Structure formats: C-alpha cells, structure tokens
Amino acid sequence: MFLVDYLLTEEQKMLRELCRQIAEEKIRPQSRQLDEKEEFPWEIIKILAQSDLFALCIPEEYGGMGTGLLDLCIAAEEISRVDGGVAASYAASFLGMFPILLFGTEEQKKKYLPDIAKGKKLTAFALTEPEAGSDASAVTTVAKKDSSSYILNGTKHFITNGGDADIYVVIAATDKRRGPRGMSAFIVEKGTDGFTFGKKEEKMGIRASSTRELVFSDAKVAKGNLLGGREGLGFIATMKTFDQSRPGVAAQAVGIAQGALELATAYAHSRVQFGKPISSFQGIQWLLADMATKVEAARSLVYNAASMVDRGIKDVGGASAAAKLFASDVAMEVSTEAVQIFGGYGYMRDYPVEKFMRDAKITQIYEGTNQIQKNIIALNLIKKYGK
C-alpha cells in the first residue's frame, strides 16, 4: 500500500506488477537457500533477462527499452522487497553499465550495451581498493601505456558481481602526478590475460550477491577499451555514475524496508498476547505507523531523484545523496523495529525478518557511506547558499 500517489504511467505500473510477480513466485521460494549457501542467483538472473529487465535505462538503438532511471528504481525496489541480495546482483550490473552509457565511445556502446541489455553479459564497476574506499581518488591500481595497449597492475576488492560478471569498468591511475585528473577508466573483459579473481568475501548480508577481489598482474587491455577513448575520465565518470546509481541503492533500501514492514504488520496481526493480537495495542500501532510513514518518505525522495535524472537535470548529486542517505537509514531502522515486533522469534533464522535486518546494513555503506552522502549534501548547500 502506498500512502502517496506517484502518478506512475501504466507501463510503470505494469513493470511493478511484473517484478512483484517474479519476486513472489521465483525469488521468495529460493531466498533462504540462496542466503544460506551464498549462491549467485543464476536461475533468477536468467528469468530477469527473459523479462527484459536488464534492458531498462538502455536506449533502443543499443537494444534497450529506452526507459528511465525511475523504471530501474521500481524494479530494484520490488525485487528488494523479497530479497536484497538478489536485487544487489541485478542492480550491480547497471552500476557497471552506466559508465559505458554515459562516457563510452559510440563504438564501445555498440559493442557492449546490446549484450548487457539482453542480460547475456553482466557487468561490474571496479573502484574500491584496500586504501581507496570513501576516498575515490586514492586508487593505486595503475595503467601504463605501451605501443598498442595499456598494462594494468593492482588489486580491487569488495567488487559486487566480481567473478560472475563478464564486463568490468575498472578505474586506474594513468598519471599519478595529476591526482584525480590522472585517473582513467577501462573496459576489461573476463578472460583477459593477467586478470584473475581473488578471495570471495563471506558477508553478513546480501549473501546471494557475490563480492570478490579483482587482481591485475600485467593485464593487457587494448587501447580501444579506454573508456571514452581518452585518459583522465576516471574520476568524473565515477562521480557521474554514482549520481545515477545511488537512487538505485536507495530503491533497494526502500524495498528492504517495505518487505520488513509487511512481515512485521502480518506478524503483529497474528501474534496473540494477553488474549489479543498485538496489533491491537497502541504501542505496536504507533510503531507500525512511524515505520510506514518513513518508508513512504524515503520512497518519495528516491522517486524524486530518479525523476530528476530522467528529466535531464544535470546537478542531481545532492538529490541522489539525500535519497541514499535517508532511505538506507530508514531501511536499517525499519528492519530493526520489525525484528523487535517479532520478539524472540525475530532473532531466529526460522523467520525471514532477521535477513532483512542483515541485508539493510550494507545500503548505509556501499556506493558511498552515509557520512560521505552528508558531505555531498552539505557541499551542495554551501555552493547554493554560502555566497
């Protein structure tokens, strides 16, 4: 139930219903097994691909559906409502796709986007390193140019879809003397000589999503795979990609919060104490009301940020950061309160609500911690009103 009418188009409503049906019929029955075994959800990925859900946000000339970011947020939210890990595997492919769409040459777009749109090839975005997380400019992976290629050396870690994706957009320094302006981006395909995978991380949550190290040891990448065909685009490509991907993370958070709220409400209606359903107690009612209101407020911020991108507004960094900040905090708060409503049962693996709490936490961390989001929001305020 939505408390706000978002004036979605009929096509967007149909998309929401399709994603909800897939989530309920195909994902929910497997959710616990995928979490316990930490399996990448290949069967579900194939279903999402067959439903054209990887074609969202990609223009029709490259095999996509020509839809906007709001459509992707709707899809990510509905999948996350059932399983945040599966949603992470799905949405991470868009994180790797956006740099190619935004900054790729026409040749690069024609080469890679059609297979991405079909779901034939997943993508990943490789920025994070042991010493380069919140400080995106601190990458130590280097790319040196030789006669016909670039030679990459370094290690990336915490890379979502690492090992399972076929296409990687990798940020590396081509001129360390220039700092952020000396960072470049490369499209690196799985199977490239010198490109291997390291440790697969064992995580607290989103366990159906793979997170691995990427290792580059004299990996030879053709000059034609330099993103945009020129050096120095790495930092700006990263920042602009995050402006478009953060509403997707925020949508994931909203979906997790919505799923936890629904579980808590249903449980409160069925759980009897003192001869009454606990949903009849004002303390529980007020708690549910606060949870529902915050989820809706978060959804509004997410849909607004995505709509700003779709309308072509260039300066969306503040709106994207606000959506990600608020929605992820709401996801953590609502999922924690949901566990509380379940009481002791909420702490047990027999009930699904504890998984929502575990899945929620990462939304406050990846694609920029919430402390970084506050910095972005503050800098936008100062830029506008601090004259």
C-alpha positions in Angstrom: 0.0 0.0 0.0 1.3 3.4 -1.0 0.4 6.5 1.0 1.4 8.7 -1.9 0.1 8.7 -5.5 3.3 8.9 -7.6 1.4 9.3 -10.9 3.2 6.3 -12.4 2.4 5.6 -16.1 0.5 2.5 -17.0 3.8 1.0 -18.3 5.5 1.6 -14.9 2.6 0.1 -13.1 2.8 -3.0 -15.3 6.6 -3.1 -14.7 6.0 -3.0 -10.9 3.4 -5.8 -11.1 5.8 -7.9 -13.3 8.7 -7.5 -10.9 6.4 -8.3 -7.9 5.2 -11.4 -9.5 8.7 -12.6 -10.3 9.8 -11.8 -6.8 6.9 -13.6 -5.1 6.9 -16.7 -7.4 10.5 -17.2 -8.3 12.7 -15.5 -5.7 10.8 -15.9 -2.4 10.8 -19.7 -2.5 14.6 -19.7 -3.0 15.6 -16.8 -0.8 16.6 -18.6 2.3 18.6 -21.3 0.4 20.4 -18.6 -1.6 21.3 -16.8 1.6 22.5 -19.9 3.5 24.5 -21.3 0.6 25.7 -17.9 -0.6 24.9 -18.9 -4.1 24.8 -16.5 -7.0 21.2 -16.5 -8.3 21.9 -17.5 -11.9 18.4 -19.1 -12.5 16.7 -15.9 -11.3 19.1 -13.7 -13.4 18.0 -15.7 -16.5 14.3 -15.0 -15.6 15.0 -11.3 -15.2 16.8 -11.3 -18.5 14.0 -13.1 -20.3 11.6 -10.5 -18.9 13.8 -7.7 -20.4 14.6 -6.2 -17.0 18.2 -5.7 -18.0 17.1 -3.6 -20.9 15.8 -0.8 -18.6 17.7 2.5 -18.9 19.4 1.5 -22.1 18.4 3.4 -25.3 16.6 1.4 -28.0 19.4 1.9 -30.5 21.6 -0.3 -28.3 19.0 -3.0 -27.8 17.4 -1.5 -24.7 13.8 -0.4 -23.9 14.6 3.3 -23.7 13.1 3.7 -20.2 14.4 5.9 -17.5 16.0 5.6 -14.1 12.7 5.6 -12.3 11.8 2.3 -14.0 15.0 0.8 -12.7 14.3 2.0 -9.2 10.8 0.5 -9.4 12.3 -2.9 -10.4 15.0 -2.8 -7.8 12.6 -1.9 -5.1 10.2 -4.7 -5.9 13.0 -7.3 -6.0 14.5 -6.0 -2.8 11.1 -6.3 -1.1 11.7 -10.0 -1.2 15.5 -10.4 -1.4 18.1 -7.6 -1.1 20.9 -10.0 -2.2 19.3 -10.9 -5.5 18.5 -7.2 -6.0 22.1 -6.3 -5.5 23.2 -8.9 -8.1 20.7 -7.4 -10.5 21.3 -3.7 -9.8 25.1 -4.0 -9.8 25.1 -4.8 -13.5 23.6 -1.3 -14.1 26.3 0.2 -11.9 28.8 -1.3 -14.4 26.7 -0.3 -17.3 26.3 3.4 -16.5 29.9 4.5 -17.2 29.7 2.9 -20.7 26.4 4.5 -21.4 27.4 7.9 -20.1 31.0 8.1 -21.3 31.7 5.3 -23.8 32.5 6.0 -27.4 29.9 5.1 -29.9 31.9 2.0 -30.8 32.1 0.9 -27.2 28.3 1.4 -26.7 27.5 -0.6 -29.8 29.9 -3.4 -28.8 28.8 -3.8 -25.2 25.4 -2.4 -24.5 23.3 -4.9 -26.6 24.6 -7.9 -24.7 24.1 -6.1 -21.4 20.5 -5.2 -22.4 19.8 -8.8 -23.2 21.2 -10.0 -19.9 23.7 -12.2 -21.8 26.6 -10.5 -20.0 26.6 -9.0 -16.5 28.8 -6.0 -15.6 30.6 -4.8 -12.6 32.2 -1.5 -11.5 35.7 -1.7 -10.0 36.7 1.3 -8.0 37.3 0.2 -4.4 40.7 -0.9 -3.1 42.1 -1.6 0.3 43.1 2.0 0.7 40.6 3.6 -1.7 37.0 3.4 -0.5 35.4 6.7 0.6 38.4 8.5 -1.0 37.8 7.6 -4.6 40.8 9.5 -5.7 43.3 7.3 -3.8 43.4 4.3 -6.2 46.8 2.7 -6.5 45.9 0.4 -9.5 48.0 1.7 -12.4 47.7 1.6 -16.1 50.8 2.1 -18.2 50.5 2.7 -22.0 52.7 0.7 -24.4 52.5 0.6 -28.2 49.1 -0.9 -28.7 47.6 -1.3 -25.2 47.6 -0.5 -21.5 49.1 -2.7 -18.9 47.1 -2.8 -15.6 48.6 -3.7 -12.3 46.8 -3.6 -8.9 44.0 -5.1 -6.8 40.4 -4.2 -6.4 38.3 -5.5 -3.6 34.7 -5.6 -2.4 33.6 -5.7 -6.1 29.9 -6.7 -6.4 29.4 -9.3 -9.2 33.1 -9.9 -9.1 33.9 -13.2 -10.8 30.4 -13.6 -12.2 30.3 -10.6 -14.4 31.7 -10.7 -17.9 32.4 -6.9 -18.3 34.3 -4.7 -15.8 34.7 -1.0 -15.8 38.0 -0.5 -13.9 39.3 2.7 -12.5 43.1 3.1 -12.6 45.7 5.8 -12.5 47.3 6.7 -15.8 49.1 9.7 -14.4 49.5 9.8 -10.6 51.0 13.3 -10.7 47.7 14.7 -11.7 45.7 13.2 -8.8 42.0 12.7 -9.6 42.6 14.2 -13.1 45.1 11.4 -13.7 42.5 8.6 -13.2 41.1 6.8 -16.2 38.6 4.1 -16.8 39.0 0.8 -18.7 36.5 -1.8 -20.0 38.1 -5.1 -19.1 36.6 -8.4 -20.2 36.6 -11.6 -18.1 39.3 -13.9 -19.5 41.8 -11.1 -20.3 45.4 -12.3 -19.8 46.7 -11.2 -16.4 43.2 -10.6 -15.0 42.2 -13.0 -12.3 39.9 -13.2 -9.2 40.9 -13.4 -5.6 39.0 -14.0 -2.4 35.2 -14.3 -2.4 34.0 -12.5 0.6 31.8 -14.1 3.2 29.3 -11.4 4.2 26.8 -10.6 6.9 24.0 -9.9 4.4 23.1 -9.8 0.7 24.7 -13.2 0.5 23.1 -14.1 -2.9 25.4 -11.4 -4.3 29.0 -12.3 -5.0 31.7 -9.9 -3.7 35.3 -10.7 -4.8 38.8 -9.3 -5.3 40.0 -8.5 -8.8 43.7 -9.0 -9.4 45.5 -7.3 -12.3 49.0 -8.6 -13.0 50.4 -7.1 -16.2 46.8 -7.4 -17.6 46.9 -6.3 -21.2 43.9 -4.1 -22.2 43.5 -2.8 -25.8 43.6 1.0 -26.3 40.2 0.7 -27.8 38.9 -0.3 -24.3 39.9 3.0 -22.7 36.5 4.4 -21.7 35.6 7.4 -23.8 38.8 7.0 -25.9 40.8 9.3 -23.7 42.7 9.4 -20.5 41.6 11.4 -17.4 37.9 10.4 -17.4 38.1 8.0 -14.5 37.1 10.4 -11.6 34.4 12.3 -13.4 33.0 9.0 -14.7 32.9 7.6 -11.2 31.1 10.7 -9.7 28.5 10.9 -12.5 27.9 7.2 -12.4 27.2 7.4 -8.6 24.8 10.2 -9.2 22.7 7.8 -11.3 23.3 4.6 -9.3 22.7 5.9 -5.8 18.9 6.3 -6.4 19.1 2.6 -7.2 20.8 1.7 -3.9 18.2 3.9 -2.2 15.4 2.0 -4.0 17.0 -1.2 -2.8 16.8 0.2 0.8 13.2 1.2 0.3 12.3 -2.3 -0.9 14.1 -3.9 2.1 12.2 -1.6 4.4 8.9 -2.3 2.7 9.4 -6.0 2.9 10.3 -5.8 6.6 7.3 -3.6 7.3 4.9 -6.1 5.6 6.3 -9.0 7.5 6.0 -7.1 10.8 2.5 -6.0 10.2 1.3 -9.5 9.3 3.0 -11.0 12.3 1.5 -8.3 14.6 -1.9 -9.2 13.3 -1.5 -12.9 14.0 0.6 -12.9 17.2 -1.7 -13.1 20.3 -0.7 -11.9 23.7 -2.9 -11.2 26.7 -5.8 -12.5 24.7 -5.4 -10.0 21.9 -3.5 -9.7 18.6 -0.5 -7.4 19.4 -1.6 -5.2 16.5 -4.5 -4.1 18.8 -2.0 -2.4 21.2 -1.4 1.2 20.7 2.3 0.9 21.2 2.6 -1.5 18.2 0.2 0.5 16.1 2.2 3.7 16.6 5.4 1.8 15.8 4.0 0.5 12.6 2.6 3.9 11.7 6.0 5.5 12.1 7.7 2.8 10.1 5.1 3.1 7.2 5.5 6.9 7.2 9.3 6.8 7.0 9.2 4.2 4.2 6.9 6.4 2.2 9.1 9.5 2.8 12.1 7.5 1.6 10.3 6.3 -1.5 9.3 9.9 -2.3 13.0 11.0 -2.1 14.0 8.1 -4.3 11.4 8.6 -7.0 12.2 12.4 -7.0 15.9 11.8 -7.5 15.3 9.3 -10.3 12.8 11.6 -12.0 15.3 14.4 -11.9 17.7 12.3 -13.8 15.0 11.3 -16.3 14.2 14.9 -16.9 17.7 15.7 -17.8 18.6 17.8 -14.8 22.4 17.9 -14.6 23.0 18.7 -11.0 21.5 15.7 -9.2 24.3 14.8 -6.8 22.6 16.4 -3.8 19.2 14.8 -4.5 20.8 11.4 -5.1 22.8 11.6 -1.9 19.8 12.6 0.1 17.8 9.7 -1.2 20.5 7.2 -0.5 21.2 8.7 3.0 17.6 8.8 4.2 16.4 5.6 2.5 19.2 3.5 3.9 18.8 4.8 7.4 15.1 4.1 7.1 15.9 0.5 6.0 18.1 -0.1 9.0 15.6 1.4 11.4 12.5 -0.3 10.0 14.1 -3.7 9.7 15.4 -3.4 13.3 12.0 -2.4 14.5 10.5 -5.3 12.6 12.8 -7.7 14.4 11.6 -6.1 17.7 8.0 -6.7 16.8 8.7 -10.3 16.2 10.3 -10.5 19.6 12.5 -13.6 20.2 11.2 -15.2 17.0 12.6 -12.3 15.0 16.1 -13.3 16.1 15.7 -16.8 14.8 16.6 -18.0 11.4 13.3 -19.8 11.1 11.7 -16.4 10.4 12.8 -14.3 7.4 12.8 -10.9 9.2 16.3 -11.2 10.5 17.6 -11.5 7.0 16.1 -8.1 6.1 18.0 -6.5 9.0 21.3 -8.1 7.8 20.6 -7.0 4.2 19.7 -3.5 5.2 23.1 -2.6 6.8 25.1 -2.6 3.6 22.9 0.1 2.0 24.4 2.5 4.5 27.9 1.6 3.4 28.3 0.8 -0.3 28.4 3.3 -3.2 29.5 5.9 -0.6 29.0 5.7 3.1 26.2 7.8 4.6 28.9 10.1 6.1 30.1 10.8 2.6 26.5 11.4 1.5 26.2 14.1 4.2 29.4 15.7 2.9 27.9 15.8 -0.6 24.6 17.3 0.7 26.4 19.9 2.8 28.7 20.9 -0.1 25.6 21.4 -2.3 24.0 23.6 0.3 27.1 25.7 0.7 27.5 26.0 -3.0 23.9 27.3 -3.3 23.5 29.4 -0.2 27.0 30.1 1.0 27.8 33.0 -1.3 
